[in-house]
Amino acid sequence: MVISDDFPIEEAAQGFAAMGSEARLQVLQTLVKAGRGGLTVGDIQARSGMPASTLAHHLRFLASAGLIEQEKDGRSVISRATYDRLEALASFILKECCADESEGECQ
């Protein structure tokens, strides 16, 4: 999903809130590092050292905010970062960068 100029602030807030814990941010960074192929829950658990039940909770939270997507692949579930959503959130927060400065440019 691409955030446009008319993207509701509530949806942006939901995305940022989902990243608002160290554990969820760690999971998200793990998935971003893994690339577009994603990782199984077991791989995420091995890389993060997080207990399975805790990891499942954080994955559900990230998925509900649209920051990751999950796909069943046989008996495994593959989780992937949704790069377009992450890029859109970064754009949302930076879209008016330095607008009040006389030059109107970020340094």
VOMAR-643940 format. One line per 8 residues: number of its first residue (from 0); their letters; for each residue x, y, z of N, C-alpha, C. Coordinates in Angstrom, 1 decimal, padded with zeros to 4 digits. Last residue first. Layout:
// residues N
NUM = A = X/Y/Z/X/Y/Z/X/Y/Z  ...
//
This chain:
// residues 107
106 = QCEGESED = 018.8/019.2/005.9/020.3/019.2/005.8/020.7/017.8/005.9  015.9/019.9/003.9/016.5/019.2/005.1/018.0/019.2/004.8  014.6/023.0/002.9/015.3/021.8/002.6/015.9/021.2/003.9  013.6/025.6/003.3/012.7/024.5/003.0/013.3/023.2/002.6  014.9/027.9/003.9/015.3/027.3/002.7/014.4/026.2/002.3  013.6/028.6/006.3/013.6/029.5/005.2/014.0/028.9/003.9  011.6/025.9/007.7/012.9/026.6/007.5/012.8/027.5/006.3  009.3/024.5/007.5/009.2/025.8/008.2/010.5/026.6/008.1
98 = ACCEKLIF = 009.9/022.1/006.4/009.1/023.0/005.6/009.0/024.4/006.2  011.5/020.0/007.2/012.1/021.3/007.2/011.2/022.4/006.5  009.5/017.6/005.7/010.8/017.9/006.4/011.2/019.3/006.1  007.1/016.6/005.0/007.2/018.1/005.2/008.5/018.4/006.0  007.6/013.9/004.8/007.0/014.6/003.6/007.1/016.1/003.8  008.4/012.1/006.7/009.4/013.1/006.2/008.8/014.0/005.1  006.3/010.5/007.3/006.9/011.3/008.4/007.8/012.3/007.9  005.8/009.4/004.8/004.7/010.2/005.5/005.4/011.0/006.6
90 = SALAELRD = 008.1/008.0/004.2/007.7/009.2/003.4/006.7/010.1/004.1  007.9/006.0/006.0/009.0/006.9/006.1/008.7/008.2/005.3  005.5/004.8/005.1/005.5/005.4/006.4/006.7/006.3/006.6  006.4/003.9/002.6/005.3/004.9/002.6/005.3/005.6/004.0  008.3/002.0/003.3/008.7/003.2/002.6/007.7/004.3/002.6  006.5/000.2/004.5/007.5/000.8/005.3/008.1/002.0/004.6  004.9/-000.5/002.2/004.3/000.1/003.4/005.3/000.8/004.3  006.8/-001.7/000.6/006.1/-000.5/000.1/005.5/000.2/001.3
82 = YTARSIVS = 007.7/-003.9/002.1/008.6/-002.8/001.9/007.9/-001.5/001.4  006.7/-005.8/004.4/006.0/-005.1/003.3/006.7/-003.8/003.0  008.6/-008.7/005.2/008.3/-007.2/005.4/007.6/-006.7/004.2  007.1/-011.9/005.6/007.9/-010.9/004.8/007.6/-009.5/005.2  006.9/-015.2/006.6/006.7/-013.8/006.9/007.6/-013.0/006.1  005.5/-018.3/006.0/006.6/-017.4/005.6/006.1/-015.9/005.9  004.8/-021.2/007.6/004.3/-019.8/007.4/005.5/-018.9/007.1  004.7/-024.6/006.6/005.3/-023.4/007.2/004.6/-022.2/006.9
74 = RGDKEQEI = 003.6/-026.7/005.3/003.4/-026.7/006.8/004.0/-025.4/007.4  003.0/-024.9/002.5/003.0/-026.2/003.0/002.7/-026.1/004.5  003.0/-021.8/003.3/003.8/-022.6/002.3/004.0/-024.0/002.9  001.1/-019.0/003.8/001.3/-020.4/004.2/002.0/-021.1/003.0  002.4/-015.8/004.5/001.9/-016.7/003.5/002.2/-018.2/003.9  002.1/-012.5/005.6/002.4/-013.9/005.9/001.7/-014.8/004.9  003.6/-009.3/005.8/002.6/-010.2/005.2/003.0/-011.6/005.5  004.0/-006.4/007.8/004.5/-007.7/007.3/003.3/-008.4/006.6
66 = LGASALFR = 002.5/-004.1/008.2/004.0/-004.0/008.1/004.7/-005.3/007.6  -000.2/-004.1/008.8/000.2/-004.1/007.4/001.7/-004.0/007.2  -001.1/-004.4/011.3/-000.7/-003.0/010.9/-000.2/-002.9/009.4  -001.2/-007.1/011.4/-002.5/-006.3/011.5/-002.3/-004.9/011.1  001.5/-007.8/011.4/000.6/-008.2/010.2/-000.6/-007.3/010.2  002.3/-007.0/013.9/002.9/-006.4/012.8/002.0/-006.6/011.5  000.6/-008.7/015.5/000.5/-007.3/015.6/001.1/-006.6/014.4  001.6/-011.2/014.7/000.1/-010.9/014.5/000.0/-009.3/014.5
58 = LHHALTSA = 004.2/-011.0/015.6/003.9/-011.2/014.2/002.5/-010.8/013.9  003.8/-010.9/018.4/004.4/-009.8/017.7/004.1/-009.9/016.2  002.7/-013.5/018.9/002.0/-012.3/019.3/002.5/-011.1/018.5  004.8/-015.1/018.1/003.5/-015.2/017.4/002.7/-014.0/017.6  006.8/-014.5/020.0/007.0/-014.1/018.6/005.7/-014.1/017.8  005.6/-015.6/022.2/005.8/-014.2/022.2/006.0/-013.7/020.8  005.7/-018.3/021.5/004.4/-017.7/021.8/004.5/-016.1/021.8  008.5/-018.8/021.1/007.5/-018.9/020.0/006.2/-018.2/020.3
50 = PMGSRAQI = 010.9/-016.4/022.4/010.0/-017.6/022.6/008.9/-017.6/021.5  013.6/-015.2/020.4/012.3/-014.9/021.1/011.5/-016.2/021.3  015.9/-015.1/019.0/016.0/-015.7/020.3/014.7/-015.6/021.1  016.1/-014.3/016.4/015.8/-013.3/017.4/015.9/-013.8/018.8  016.8/-016.4/014.9/017.6/-015.2/014.7/017.4/-014.2/015.8  014.9/-018.3/015.6/016.3/-018.6/015.8/017.2/-017.4/015.7  012.6/-017.0/014.9/012.8/-017.3/016.3/014.3/-017.6/016.5  012.9/-016.9/012.1/012.8/-015.6/012.9/013.1/-015.9/014.4
42 = DGVTLGGR = 012.8/-019.7/011.6/014.0/-018.9/011.3/014.0/-017.6/012.1  010.2/-020.3/012.4/011.3/-020.9/013.1/012.6/-020.2/012.8  008.7/-018.8/010.6/008.6/-018.4/012.0/009.8/-019.0/012.8  010.7/-018.2/007.7/009.7/-019.0/008.4/009.7/-018.5/009.9  011.1/-015.1/005.9/011.6/-016.1/006.8/010.5/-016.9/007.4  011.7/-013.5/002.7/011.1/-013.7/004.0/011.7/-014.8/004.7  012.4/-012.6/000.2/012.1/-014.0/000.3/011.4/-014.3/001.7  013.3/-010.0/000.4/011.9/-010.2/-000.1/011.5/-011.7/000.0
34 = GAKVLTQL = 015.3/-009.9/003.4/014.9/-009.6/002.1/013.5/-010.1/001.7  016.3/-010.0/006.0/016.1/-011.3/005.3/015.8/-011.0/003.8  016.1/-007.4/006.9/017.4/-007.9/006.6/017.3/-009.2/005.7  013.4/-007.4/007.5/013.9/-006.5/006.5/015.3/-007.0/006.0  013.2/-009.3/009.5/012.6/-009.5/008.2/013.1/-008.6/007.1  014.7/-007.9/011.5/015.1/-009.3/011.1/014.5/-009.6/009.7  013.1/-005.7/011.8/014.4/-005.5/011.3/015.0/-006.9/010.8  010.8/-006.9/013.0/010.7/-006.2/011.7/012.1/-006.1/011.1
26 = VQLRAESG = 011.9/-007.9/015.4/011.3/-008.8/014.4/011.3/-008.2/013.1  012.6/-005.4/016.6/013.7/-006.4/016.3/013.2/-007.4/015.3  010.1/-004.2/016.8/011.1/-003.6/016.0/012.2/-004.6/015.6  009.0/-005.9/018.7/008.5/-005.9/017.3/009.4/-005.2/016.4  010.8/-005.4/020.9/010.7/-006.7/020.4/010.1/-006.7/018.9  010.4/-002.7/021.4/011.7/-003.2/021.0/011.6/-004.5/020.3  007.6/-001.2/019.9/008.2/-002.0/021.0/009.5/-002.5/020.5  006.3/000.2/017.8/006.6/000.9/019.1/007.1/000.0/020.2
18 = MAAFGQAA = 005.4/-000.5/015.4/006.9/-000.6/015.6/007.3/-000.1/016.9  002.8/000.0/015.8/003.2/-001.4/015.6/004.7/-001.6/015.8  002.8/002.7/015.6/002.5/002.1/016.9/003.0/000.6/016.9  003.1/003.1/012.9/004.2/003.5/013.8/004.0/002.9/015.2  000.6/002.1/012.0/001.9/001.6/011.5/003.0/001.9/012.5  -001.1/003.8/013.3/-001.2/002.4/013.6/000.1/001.7/013.1  -000.5/006.3/012.2/-000.2/006.1/013.6/-000.3/004.6/013.9  -001.4/005.9/009.6/000.1/006.1/009.8/000.4/005.8/011.3
10 = EEIPFDDS = -004.1/005.8/010.1/-003.4/004.6/009.6/-001.9/004.7/009.7  -004.5/008.4/011.1/-004.8/007.3/011.9/-004.1/006.0/011.5  -004.0/010.0/008.9/-003.0/010.0/010.0/-003.3/008.8/010.9  -004.7/008.8/005.7/-005.2/009.2/007.0/-004.1/009.0/008.1  -003.4/010.2/002.8/-003.4/009.0/003.7/-003.8/009.5/005.1  -003.2/012.1/000.9/-004.5/012.0/001.7/-004.5/010.8/002.6  -000.8/011.7/-000.3/-000.9/012.9/000.5/-002.2/012.9/001.4  -000.4/008.1/000.2/-000.5/009.3/-000.6/-000.7/010.5/000.3
2 = IVM = 001.3/005.2/000.6/000.6/006.3/001.4/000.7/007.5/000.5  000.6/002.2/-000.9/001.4/003.4/-000.9/000.6/004.5/-000.2  000.8/-001.2/000.0/000.0/000.0/000.0/000.9/001.2/000.0
//
